[in-house]
């Protein structure tokens, strides 16, 4: 399960997006929909551990992703997280 709390992504002083609270299940399909420039790809990059520069809390299966080692992140990306453009 993915849980985001008070997640924010800034570019300089500009806030790209923020998420107060979002829980995504372990199984199933999740669709992100929004206008161009609304932060969909940026959010996907954060969720797949490709962009570590964010504020707030991101827990993957109850564990803070910032505490994961590179090998753990790579294994999760390889086995659990995938997205299609």
ZADO-1210 file (C-alpha; in nm, 4 decimals, padded with zeros to 6 digits):
<atoms>
<atom x="00.0000" y="00.0000" z="00.0000" code="UNK" pos="1"/>
<atom x="00.1156" y="00.3507" z="-00.0777" code="UNK" pos="2"/>
<atom x="00.0266" y="00.6282" z="00.1623" code="UNK" pos="3"/>
<atom x="00.1065" y="00.9940" z="00.1007" code="UNK" pos="4"/>
<atom x="00.0605" y="01.2574" z="00.3685" code="UNK" pos="5"/>
<atom x="00.1227" y="01.6295" z="00.3201" code="UNK" pos="6"/>
<atom x="00.3256" y="01.5559" z="00.0064" code="UNK" pos="7"/>
<atom x="00.4496" y="01.8660" z="-00.1758" code="UNK" pos="8"/>
<atom x="00.6737" y="01.9183" z="-00.4726" code="UNK" pos="9"/>
<atom x="00.8212" y="02.2599" z="-00.5353" code="UNK" pos="10"/>
<atom x="01.0294" y="02.3997" z="-00.8160" code="UNK" pos="11"/>
<atom x="01.2064" y="02.6978" z="-00.6693" code="UNK" pos="12"/>
<atom x="00.9343" y="02.8998" z="-00.5006" code="UNK" pos="13"/>
<atom x="00.6609" y="02.7567" z="-00.7234" code="UNK" pos="14"/>
<atom x="00.4450" y="02.4783" z="-00.5788" code="UNK" pos="15"/>
<atom x="00.3985" y="02.2166" z="-00.8524" code="UNK" pos="16"/>
<atom x="00.1400" y="02.0168" z="-00.6588" code="UNK" pos="17"/>
<atom x="00.0414" y="01.9027" z="-00.3140" code="UNK" pos="18"/>
<atom x="-00.1438" y="01.6018" z="-00.1763" code="UNK" pos="19"/>
<atom x="-00.3018" y="01.6243" z="00.1683" code="UNK" pos="20"/>
<atom x="-00.3682" y="01.2524" z="00.2083" code="UNK" pos="21"/>
<atom x="-00.3849" y="00.9719" z="-00.0480" code="UNK" pos="22"/>
<atom x="-00.3898" y="00.5951" z="-00.0016" code="UNK" pos="23"/>
<atom x="-00.3351" y="00.3625" z="-00.2980" code="UNK" pos="24"/>
<atom x="-00.4056" y="-00.0116" z="-00.2638" code="UNK" pos="25"/>
<atom x="-00.1552" y="-00.2910" z="-00.3246" code="UNK" pos="26"/>
<atom x="-00.3579" y="-00.4336" z="-00.6095" code="UNK" pos="27"/>
<atom x="-00.5735" y="-00.2955" z="-00.8829" code="UNK" pos="28"/>
<atom x="-00.5543" y="-00.0145" z="-01.1281" code="UNK" pos="29"/>
<atom x="-00.5133" y="00.3527" z="-01.0490" code="UNK" pos="30"/>
<atom x="-00.5673" y="00.6192" z="-01.3130" code="UNK" pos="31"/>
<atom x="-00.4245" y="00.9704" z="-01.2889" code="UNK" pos="32"/>
<atom x="-00.6095" y="01.2251" z="-01.4932" code="UNK" pos="33"/>
<atom x="-00.5467" y="01.5949" z="-01.5250" code="UNK" pos="34"/>
<atom x="-00.4550" y="01.8840" z="-01.7464" code="UNK" pos="35"/>
<atom x="-00.1118" y="01.9310" z="-01.8987" code="UNK" pos="36"/>
<atom x="00.1308" y="02.0587" z="-01.6387" code="UNK" pos="37"/>
<atom x="-00.0767" y="01.9470" z="-01.3404" code="UNK" pos="38"/>
<atom x="00.2015" y="01.7245" z="-01.2002" code="UNK" pos="39"/>
<atom x="00.0956" y="01.3739" z="-01.3074" code="UNK" pos="40"/>
<atom x="00.4387" y="01.2672" z="-01.4324" code="UNK" pos="41"/>
<atom x="00.6110" y="01.4318" z="-01.1382" code="UNK" pos="42"/>
<atom x="00.3879" y="01.2371" z="-00.9002" code="UNK" pos="43"/>
<atom x="00.4599" y="00.9130" z="-01.0866" code="UNK" pos="44"/>
<atom x="00.8332" y="00.9830" z="-01.0638" code="UNK" pos="45"/>
<atom x="00.8011" y="01.0286" z="-00.6882" code="UNK" pos="46"/>
<atom x="00.5868" y="00.7155" z="-00.6499" code="UNK" pos="47"/>
<atom x="00.8405" y="00.5082" z="-00.8440" code="UNK" pos="48"/>
<atom x="01.1347" y="00.6425" z="-00.6368" code="UNK" pos="49"/>
<atom x="01.2866" y="00.8297" z="-00.9315" code="UNK" pos="50"/>
<atom x="01.2457" y="01.1744" z="-00.7720" code="UNK" pos="51"/>
<atom x="01.3462" y="01.1890" z="-00.4044" code="UNK" pos="52"/>
<atom x="01.3174" y="01.5681" z="-00.3737" code="UNK" pos="53"/>
<atom x="00.9771" y="01.6192" z="-00.2161" code="UNK" pos="54"/>
<atom x="00.8361" y="01.7362" z="00.1139" code="UNK" pos="55"/>
<atom x="00.6006" y="01.5323" z="00.3266" code="UNK" pos="56"/>
<atom x="00.5611" y="01.1666" z="00.4018" code="UNK" pos="57"/>
<atom x="00.5588" y="00.8760" z="00.1581" code="UNK" pos="58"/>
<atom x="00.5109" y="00.5296" z="00.3034" code="UNK" pos="59"/>
<atom x="00.5329" y="00.2124" z="00.0987" code="UNK" pos="60"/>
<atom x="00.3832" y="-00.0859" z="00.2823" code="UNK" pos="61"/>
<atom x="00.4119" y="00.1066" z="00.6084" code="UNK" pos="62"/>
<atom x="00.7784" y="00.1976" z="00.5649" code="UNK" pos="63"/>
<atom x="00.9056" y="00.5497" z="00.4974" code="UNK" pos="64"/>
<atom x="01.0641" y="00.5393" z="00.1501" code="UNK" pos="65"/>
<atom x="01.3467" y="00.7649" z="00.2617" code="UNK" pos="66"/>
<atom x="01.4692" y="00.4837" z="00.4869" code="UNK" pos="67"/>
<atom x="01.4867" y="00.2336" z="00.1978" code="UNK" pos="68"/>
<atom x="01.8259" y="00.1452" z="00.0548" code="UNK" pos="69"/>
<atom x="01.8897" y="00.1742" z="-00.3184" code="UNK" pos="70"/>
<atom x="01.8715" y="-00.2041" z="-00.3636" code="UNK" pos="71"/>
<atom x="01.5343" y="-00.2153" z="-00.1863" code="UNK" pos="72"/>
<atom x="01.3978" y="00.0620" z="-00.4081" code="UNK" pos="73"/>
<atom x="01.5232" y="-00.1121" z="-00.7217" code="UNK" pos="74"/>
<atom x="01.3605" y="-00.4395" z="-00.6161" code="UNK" pos="75"/>
<atom x="01.0269" y="-00.2664" z="-00.5522" code="UNK" pos="76"/>
<atom x="01.0435" y="-00.0882" z="-00.8895" code="UNK" pos="77"/>
<atom x="01.1263" y="-00.4157" z="-01.0631" code="UNK" pos="78"/>
<atom x="00.8579" y="-00.6263" z="-00.8929" code="UNK" pos="79"/>
<atom x="00.5796" y="-00.4009" z="-00.7664" code="UNK" pos="80"/>
<atom x="00.5541" y="-00.0606" z="-00.9342" code="UNK" pos="81"/>
<atom x="00.4899" y="-00.0049" z="-01.3029" code="UNK" pos="82"/>
<atom x="00.3194" y="00.2623" z="-01.5040" code="UNK" pos="83"/>
<atom x="00.2264" y="00.3115" z="-01.8680" code="UNK" pos="84"/>
<atom x="00.2071" y="00.6509" z="-02.0359" code="UNK" pos="85"/>
</atoms>
